[in-house]
Amino acid sequence: FQLESPGMVKLIGEIGISNLDDLIAVIALFRPGPMEMLPSYSARKTGREPIHYDHPLLEPILKETYGIMVYQEQVQRAANVLAGYSLGQADLLRRAMGKKKKEIMDEERGKFVEGCARTNQIPRELAEKIFDNIAAFAGYGFNQAHSVGYGIISYQTAYMKANFPAEFMAAQITSEIGNFDKLPGFITETTDMGLPMLRPDVNRSSARFTPEGDGIRFGLAGIKNVGEGAAEAMVRERGPRGPFKGLIDFCERVDPQAVNKRVLEALVKSGAMDGFGQHRAQLFNAIDFALARAAEKQRERESGQQNLFEAFDVPPAGDGQADGALPDCEPWPVREALAFERELLGVYLSGNPLDRYRGYLNALATCPITEALAFNREEPRHVRICGLAAAVQRRIAKASQKPWATVMIEDGNDRIEAVMFNKCFTQHGAAAQPDRPLLVCGELTMRNGRMQFLANEVFGIPDAIERFTDKVNFFIKDSERQVEVLKQLQALMVQHPGSAAVTLCLMDPAGRRVLVEAGPSLRVKPDLAFIEAAEKLLGRSSVRITCREPVYLDYKIRQFRPQAAGFQDG
């Protein structure tokens, strides 16, 4: 945790860590107070600033930190070497400096200056300068022993992460089981490292997260509303008797006290029972049925009864061993199934809400996130970026008391933070909802050497498709029904009048393409209902959109944009 904040990651990249001593020093400096010394420390370490010692006797004490006092122990050693203090007296000096009481400081100053003159013949003026420098640091100095401990642990864990990534991340995520605020972040990091997160499975998952193949298997205890007790009960039962054959078999075998109805609902909704072969809605609706069957079996066992089939060790036809008797029903809509998954796992594993719009995102976006992240120019660039709102943080500016927000946008490969200052938030804040596919129109700019994405307009993807589409392109395959299909398409277009132009791409029997531009009298409203109805008629990926060239719908680009003093200004 000492090294994982964005500020620390950026600092380490700028300074560069050559050895364990560098790591220890950075951990001590990256905190309120000594943080103001970081620019000088970085410049001295990289040779951009000369290393200076107030007195030659300070070089052995401060050499490891490039002449900058970083640790409390350095205060004690300086007082000991320069002024002849005992280590006990030096520690009392450090404490006195930390309290900053004038009368105590004046007394200690006299002792220090006198000791420097007596021990090393250091002139009074220089001794006072050294005292002032030490006093400025002593109030916020960090204990070196603590920093060393943090540094060694950081080095060891970094080694494990680099050389045994699956094992390390499985252990790291397992340590956060029950902390559903942090769990999704670690799972996302695992995916970013190239380690696929495999869905939970009652027949393959352990209670904890475990390496499996090239990825990590989601632990049963990591599912919300399941818990370690229920997870361990499932794994224990599965061990000696083998995999569960279906929902009814599962309910008959596990301890109902440990695995209750709430746990079963979480297992089904999260996809942990997908391996049984039924869709999630069918399994979910059959939970009460399966529990009743299991309770009936339990009563028979307790009464010593045995049915005819069991007496001859023959499973009855349609028995719940394979769940063939589960009542059928309509599957959940993809969006609903994914929402349940995100709620219980913290992340999407079996799909993504963006999947529905993949065919249109390239047309809407003018810049992929990976390209935006590489932006490094003085002149701002105005772009449209598509992605899922993975996180939305609403805030209040300290100075103006006006609302603003940050939105983390991800496209499945990369992520970028969009900042919505008050004007944008007031106009478009309602669109910025978590787990919602968004189109964000804004500008990439550099501030203090760091790229920022400042949003000026934000739209939900369905709304953006309708508002930014200039032309709808239909691809119609050659078939015996081509004429009939064209008539049905024309009727559909008439039902959705609008302002978007229409292009037809017809395939003839020889495989040649014929492009037909519809006249101005035939324009359509390119809303999602129309496009999906057309795709149902023509086939998958048969409808494509062409979007307007201007980045913004209404926002007017200013020639010069004043640099913001900070996010807190909204």
PyMOL commands that set and color helices and strands:
alter all, ss='L'
color gray80, all
select helices_A, chain A and resi 6-15+20-29+34-45+56-65+72-83+87-99+102-120+124-138+144-163+165-174+183-192+220-222+227-241+247-253+261-270+274-276+280-285+287-303+308-311+334-345+353-364+369-373+422-431+461-468+482-495+528-538+567-569
alter helices_A, ss='H'
color red, helices_A
select strands_A, chain A and resi 197-198+210-212+215-217+381-396+403-410+415-420+437-447+450-460+469-476+497-507+513-517+524+543-547
alter strands_A, ss='S'
color yellow, strands_A
deselect
rebuild
show_as cartoon
